[in-house]
Every structure is written in C-alpha cells, then in structure tokens.
C-alpha cells in the first residue's frame, strides 16, 4: 500500500509541476493574478505530494517493507532506526527523491516570499516548475524508488556500512540544500530575464545565502566524515566528487559578492545573471558526475550510465535554455552607475575574477581526464600536486585581497585610508610569518606564508569590526567579518595539518609500544565487541605523554555480516589545537595487529573555520530578513 | 570612452589576463602532474620505466597475498592476460580481498615489482573501478553481471 501511495503522489506531483510551469510563466507574461495564484498553489501542492512520497518511502524503510525493491536492496531489519531513515537517501533512487523534495521546499518558499514583484515570483515559480518536471520524469522513468519486488524477500541486503555513520546521514541533505538552493537563484535569474525585472537580486538574496550556508556546511561535513571515517587521516583528496561540490561553492561565493554590487549600484548586472546560471549548472554537473558512473573515485557507488545520459540532457537543456534566454534578453537589463578603480566594486570584481579562475582550474582538473578518456581512451588521473600549483596560488592571491573589500566605499573608495586602517593587520601577518619561519620546522616559506595570510584575514576582520564601532554594528558588517575570518581559521588548520602532520605505522603485540610525535602508545590488546548490526574487534590503546597516562583510546574494526563488509572506526582525541588519531589495521598472527597513528596539529580548525563562515552567512541572512520585516524596500542594504 | 565602456574594457581585460594566467598554470601543471592508468598487460607492452609514477588496476590474484614483516604486504595484480607483483607497506583498505578489483598508485622498482604508495578502497561490494572493468574487458576476462 505504501508503495502505491508514493507512486500516486509522485504522479500527482508531476501533474502539479506542469500546472506550476505553465501558469507561472503565463502569470509572469500577462500579469494575471489568477494565473499567479494558481502557480503559488501548485508550488505548495507540489511540496505536499513530494513530502508524501518521501514520507511513504521513509515509512517503508522504517517498517522494513521488503516488497519495495529499493528498500530490499538498501535496508535490513537489524539496522538502527537512524540509519533506516538516513538509508532512504543513501541510495540513488532515494537521493533523487530527496533532491526533488528540496526543490519543492524552495518552490514553496519562493511562493511565500514577498520580496520581488508578483510577476518576478510567478516567473521564478514557472522555472522551478520546469526543473521539477525534468527531475520527476527522470525519477519515474529511470530511478523509481517504488518499484515492487515479488515475492518479497525475507531480509534486505543492508546499507553500505561506510554510510552507517552520523556524519554521512546529515551530509547529503545538507549538500542538497545547497545544490538545489542554487536552483532558486537560477530561477530568479531566468525570471528576471523573462520579466525584464532589474531588481531581482534583492528577491533572490535570502535563497542565495541559504544555499551558500548549506553548501559550506555540507562540504565541511563531507570532509570531516572522510577524515574520521576512512582512516587515512586526510581531510581533502581533490577527489572528483569533492571537486564537484567545491565548484558550485566557489561560483556561489562569487555570486553572493557580485549580486551585492548589482543590488547596490546596478554594476555587473549581466555578469551576476551569468553567475546564477553557472552556479546551478555546476550543481547539475556535480549530480551528473556523482550519479552517472563516469568517475572512478572513493565516492563512486555502483550506478547506471543511462541515468547519466538523462542528467546530461537536463544539463544541456538548462544551460542552453538559460544562456539562450540570456543572449536574447540580457541587453535590455543593462545599465548601472560607474565606479572608480579604487572602490568596493573593483574589489568585488577582483573577487569574482579570482574565484572564477580558481573554479576553472578545478573544472579542468576534474573534467580533463574524462574528456581525454572519451576522446583517446587514455586513462589518466589528476591528483593533489596539480591543484597545489594551480588552485592554491590563485586562491591565496584572492585571500590577500579579501580584507580590502569591506574597507573600500561604493563607487569611490580611499585605498590609502584602507591601508592605514589595515596596517596593524599587515604587521600581525608579517610577525606571524616570521615567527613560524624561525621557531618551527620544517622551515618552508610557503607554509609560513599560509599562516601569515591566515593571520592577515583574521586580524583584518577584527580591525574592520572595531573601526565600524562595536556598538553600532550592523549584522551585514558582522557577516563579512565572520566569513572572512572563518577563511583564515580554515587556512590555519589546513596549513598546520599539512606542515606538521606526524604519522606512524607499526605491528604491535599486547604490551608493546610505539611512539608518534612525543606520545607513547601502549597496545593493550583487542577484544571482541558487539554492535546492533556488526561485530567489532575493539583495541585498547593507552596513550602516555612524559611517562604519564593521559588517555585510553579504542579504535575498532567492524564487520557487518549482513553486508559482508568491514569498516574502520577511528579513535580521535582532540584538544582543538591538535588531534591524536588512531586506526586499527589488519590482524597479523597471534594477536598482533597493525596500528596506524597520526598527530594532526590544528586539524579541528579546518571545520571550525567552515562553521565560522557559515555563521557569517547566518548573520547576513538575519540582517536581510530583519530589514525586510521592519521597513520594507526603502531601507538601503547594509554593508555586508 | 564613456565610463561604462571603460568599466567594461577593464573587466574584460582583467578576465583575459586572469584566464590566460590560469590557463598557463593549468597547462604547465597538467604536463607534469597527471598519472596514467595501466593494466598489467599495458605495463608489459608499454615497457613502463622504473620510477615513473602511475596507477595500476586489475584483480588481486587468488592466493597471492602475503603479509610480511611489520605491516608489509605483497600481492599480484592481474587482468587475466598478464600479472604484476605489488609491494605495499601500510594499512590495506577494509574491502581489499583476493579476487576483487583493486587500484594502486606507485611506480615500478628496479626488480620489476610495483611499489605501491597507496592502495585505493572501494566504497561498496557491488562497485568495480571503471578502469578495472575496462582492463578486464580488453583482456577478454570481463563477464557482464558476473562481478
């Protein structure tokens, strides 16, 4: 029964998305309030029916209804409840259903928004309707989660144990809120082109901010999961699937900055439209890369090339359609005030140039191997060294310029005054670089320089806040200071871990010790342990520092009988300034085990910085929603 | 020029300079930093030189895994037509098994064995790295649906 309800809800949702697309566009063209009201109603109905379908699949998974093929393939009666729920989006069909659910949430939110003209909202709903049609047809034809299995098996296949983890339960919904959130700015951009509405960026801003916050947190969660779950001690592998989420983030960051100028002075109007289109296109490309099976990566799951062709067709349709609309209509949206070379606009322009250039390097590094394979059959891979010499210099150059933006005025800024204000930050950065270079080893200029840049970002943010006056501070100014300081914190974490990481690998028997970075690790043996749906080999390792016992850690190796797979459960002891990280390897003869230990100095700052950046996003969002509630459109936008 | 034209010229110039710089960086980086993927048959037919880093992929030959002193391990990677011995020092991924697909990163040493610095994990049981599938297809050992 649940399956039929879900199936029916999806079909009704498809019908509603057709209504939404047609009436949304019609309402935008002729301004008829009735058509606009129908589009709004359809958007809310779409949300209700997709939520119903999603609820049906979740229910089937919770009660282990193995007459559904999807549940039988991905679930198991012994799986803990939280993973029965998160297992819904741990597979292809369910994750596509989650995708349209998020799309429907954003559509409903657009219909409630009063920030744009009624025509603009209507056209945006029309565009969202078109996207919903494409994805619903995709689900119903190639990825239907409600297919029946007859006879129903007694037990399900279980969920990949690597996915039975809290971080990975939250990571996909967060990332999808970001990916699909960019559909809202895409829809508003297309709507602006359809209705020739010049003031679209103000209406789209909250959606851009939500998408950006979700992407920031989603990427950070994914990286954190890779860090503690894969047992390799690394946080970023320049893996194609990671790159696929980084590219929309970079372009969304550029979009947030460029839209600020468009909104405030009308500058970069066409460019901002293009960025909105590009950001969502990169989200679609990310989906294609993950879901088509063209990639060999640690993220690749068994999947189906035909779905890839369908998603590819959607990408071509979305990019082609949007760019066609852009070429046709953008000239009529031109115009804005001019600005001097030393101004906020120039700073935002440089921000965009560097962000787009760095996106281009990631794009080439990710897609060149695919293109080469498709054309010549030569198989290559592009690893971290490539990104270290292409992406890193461009991004560092960007970071050096970041603090100037908030200190320069719109249209005409005072560069000398900005430099005078920021002089203490320059001093702090130079002292930091010099201190790291002198007092720590290895003595590398690049590593010390990275700390200098991080100090520059954090100090400049603090100075900016102080100069604005803490008592009269606007949330917008706090937003940029937090976001920029967060970048510095993350950079510090990345530099510290990369520069000072220690690693040790040894085979240990009971009572034997190994040492890593000043710690002595005593192996006290391995005991069998039981989890809800796994058996574990649980090691006890006593950590000694200066002869004193400071901790007892328990890295595990887990065996999931239902899935026939092993996973590593790392043990991490963190002090914020440093992580001690243990992973249990293979068993050798007579109770001897391989133990891998890392000390990762400053590693937690990587994710802490992302959190600070996201807080900046929340501050910006709060300032926007508050301004619109208290005074409407008349209040000038704050200086984010 | 009007201010608007000037602004546009400045923007285009900045974009051109940045993309030219980016392209130069990217091209020089690509020249030196790509890793080729070879199957065991490729390794034999292409006479890959010792010390040149590449990725190798195939199946872990049955009964070929030997665990040696202090976390050392040796195994053989085969695509059915050819086989290459691999040495590795470290923790093998949890899904490493005899008869399963594997991708390793490293270089040949002077004795013709592949010294791996990384052995890549698969994410799930059903998944086979596309390169391995391709290598098996080329050597005629791939059976559709038989994984």
Interface residues (C-beta under 8 A of the other chain):
Chain A: X160 X162 X230 X231 X267 X268 X271 X293 X294 X295 X296 X298 X299 X300 X301 X302 X338 X339 X341 X349 X350 X353 X354 X356 X357 X358 X360 X361 X364 X365 X368 X369 X378 X379 X380 X381 X382 X383 X385 X386 X389 X390 X393 X394 X505 X506 X507 X557 X563 X564 X565 X566 X567 X568 X583 X585 X586 X588 X594 X596
Chain B: X3 X4 X6 X7 X10 X11 X14 X15 X18 X19 X21 X22 X25 X26 X28 X29 X30 X32 X33 X34 X35 X36 X37 X55 X67 X69 X70 X71 X89 X90 X91 X92 X94 X95 X103 X120 X121 X123 X124 X125 X126 X127 X129 X130 X131 X134
